[in-house]
Amino acid sequence: MQFGRLLTAMVTPFDNKGNIDFGKTDQLINHLLLNGTEGIVITGTTGESPTLSNEEKLSFIRYVVQYVNGRIPVIAGTGSNNTRASITLTKQAETIGVDGVMLVTPYYNKPSQEGMFQHFSAIAKETTLPIMLYNIPGRSVVDMTTDIIVRLANDFDNIVAIKEASGDLDAMTAIIHDTDDSFQLYSGDDSLTLPILSIGGTGVISASSHIIGREMQDMITSHINGHPAQAAAIHQQILPVMKALFMAPNPTAIKEALAMIGLNVGSVRLPLIALSEEQREELAKAIACSKKAQVS
């Protein structure tokens, strides 16, 4: 399964009562399609999965799959720190018709490396869907080792990709080297997209692409087409925006930035809170500076 190079980890739109806003979901997907997104990952952390009930996740997955209607791949976040629950949600998502699932490393209960191998193995055995692993030690505390990732990729035909947010380029280089050429490694950090491409990575699962998707697509395309200086220039241009979009726990600033560009997808759910006025001013300034740089 080829998911593309620029995938967006999509926010979940909420209305003014904090319920899922399906009308705004249409608008958001259209916006992403017009701005370089080649695939979407839904019900992940950027989609505020910790505060979505299973019923909400399933209704959102179902709606997005129907609306996208095969135009781009739809990957659903179905992983958790509960193996049985992850299997159940993965099977339900498969029935709905997603193109793949993303499984995060189990958080909070801090499994061993072998425990993580057994966790992902158990899920992989229960689905025919393509699986993307998600290694994010900053949120889950555990850091899946290169050996375990390579072992999973080599043992299971349906484990086809990983979103790597460890920031460890040496480990990512080893993963790319020790897995089949068809195995795809994606950056889980927007600011590391270009460095990861340079070591043989596939692309990025991005939150910033909600706002600067076209620029990120241009950067990726420049690199792939053999124009490293142009890619580096775009990277330097958009880096301040990327940093600003993560000034608060994700997706707080992303949702605020979307409102600033005319696409109000609601606020975040508690325990996340909206940006302060000072943060809003800082974010608006970063977006404005980026637009000026594009014009010049």
Phi, psi and omega in degrees: 000123176260112184275343186108179182258326179245104177250143178257127169281099195278139174289160173260114180291138176239150174274186185288356174256003178084013177266158179299131180256100185287330177297316178290334177298317176304310182298319181295314179299317178299318178300314181295319179297326180282349187236036166097354181290132180254352179190159180232144174248120183245163181054037171259193181298320177297332175275011179059042181304327179298339181251008175264133174288163177300322179297319178295317179302313182294319179293323179291315178302313182299315182295315182295316179301317180293319182289317180295320173054044174082003183291323176218161177295141174243118179249130181254134173284112182237003182273155176204191176267013178241107187299314182297317179295324178295319178298314181298312181294323178298316178297320179294319178295323178297318179297323179294325177116025176293162181270346179183170177232153175246131184240114181281153174297138183300125185262161172072311181278356169051063179290160173288173178299317179293326176297320177294320177300314181294323178300307182291326178297316182299320179289316182301327181288344186256006181216153173260358182291149169297136183246133171250120174285157180223108181257111183219078184299334180296333179255328186260350181078319180275144179242112182289129184286160178303318182301318181291319179298314180296319179298315178297315181297323183277335183272338186232119181296333183269000170268102195245353186199166173217138168264114186256115179237030178277338184078002184266096183293329177296316179296319180295322177300318179294320179299313180298318182292322190263002176247166179298153181300336180281345180287131187253129176249123180249143173289135173260001177240118183305319185288347179260009183305308184293314176302322181289322174301322185291339178262006176108010177292164184275317185174217186216144166259105197247144167265324181298337182295348170301328188249320185237039182299316182296318179295320178294320177297319178297320179296313180297314181297319178300316179296311183298326183274007174083032178238072186297324180295319178295318178298318180295323179295319178294319178304313181295327180292320187264351181303316179300325178292317178303315181297318180295326182288351177240028178288342179224165181307129180298137010254033186305307183287329178299313181295322178294318180294322177299319177297323181294331180262013172096012179235090184277111180252020178084178181266188178267161177269146172302143016275001173286150179230160182295162177296152171285167179298322178296319179293322178298317180297319179295318179294314180299321179295318180296318179293318179297319179295322179296318180294322177297319181296323179295320181294318182286000000 
